Amino acid sequence: MKKKILIIVSNANSIGPNNRRTGTFLPEVAHPYAEFENAGFQTDFASLTGDTPYLDGLDLAGDPENLKFLTGDGWAEMQKATKLSDVDTSVYDAIFTPGGLAPMVDMPDDELLKKVIAETYERGAVVGAVCHGPVSLLNVKLSNGEYLIKEKNITSFTTEEEANYAIADVPFDLQTALSEQGAIFHAETPWTDHSIADGNLVTGQNPASAKSVGDKIVSLLNKTH
């Protein structure tokens, strides 16, 4: 049976005191989407509100996978993302949250999102996120009352990267917040490909890591029957 992946995207389009324009960062959704499609998986989209999501990074449309996403089925399907509360997430073999600054706005405390991630993780399905997307893992508690990320090897956009990118715009530092909930955080050289799989939890550090996050998710799903 064809594996099913649900990409959960933010609905935010601005962030911070200066209303910096934002959205889902194009390569962070396009590159994993390409990996999922190449593997023959069914890829669906959900957003927190069901409104049309926003894309950031359109200046990177020259990249072949970004361009294919924009002109093919990817962006067309993402624009029709189903409201998360209307999705039966139990049928998916994996859920994935791309980054961009947008998730920092509406994903830190969304109760349904936290519930979906906890349930997905605890039934052994794959949970993945990249760059600022791992903010979706923040405040997720498992049925034993522990934070999901406690003692898990993970990564995300790092403090060092944020200092030169959006420190004036984000409400908090993501690396610090994840570490405070017990994550074993791994930071590599800024802007280089770095992704980690710890069991069925897959995280990536930055836009350059999006393809390898997608590849790790595909590898995990290909091991299951």
C-alpha positions, 0 to 999 in steps of 0.5 A: 500500500502506498505510504501517506505523508501529511505536510502541516504548514503554518498560516502566518504571513508576518512576524515580529514588531516590524511585521516582517513578511514570512511564510513557509520557506520554499526549499524547505517544503519543495525539497522534501516534497520532491523526495516523497514524490520520487518515492511514490508516496501520497503527499497531502497538505494541512494547515492550522486554519485551513486558509491559504498558506503563504510561501517565502523564498520565491527568489529561489525559484531557479532551483529545479526542485523549487521550480517544479514545486511551484509549477507542478502539483506541489504549490497547487495542492498546498494552496488547498491545504485542509484545515488540520482539525478536519484531517484524520491524521491517524491514516498517515505514516508520517507528518512533516513540518517545514520551516520558514519564520511562519511556524514561530508565530502560530505553532509554539502552542497550538493545542491540536497540533501538539495532540496530533504530533504526540499521537503520531509519534506514540503510534510509531509513525514518523514525525519530521521537521526542518529549520524553524519547523521543529518549533512544532515539537515544542510543548508536545507532551506524551501520555506519560507526561514527559516532553516528547523531545526530552533526551531526544537527539534533535536539531533545528535552526540554531542560535548562531544562525538566528543571530545573523538572520531574524533575532530581532523578529522571532519571539524566542530563540528556538535552540534554547527553547528546545534545549530547555525541554530536555532535547539533546541538541546538535548544532553543526556549521551554520547553513550546512546540511545537517539532519538527525533521525532519532528513532521515528523523529527526524529533524533538520537544521536549516534550508540546506538540510531539507532534502536530507530530512526528506530522504531520512523520512523516506528511508524510515518509511521504506523499512516499514511494511 
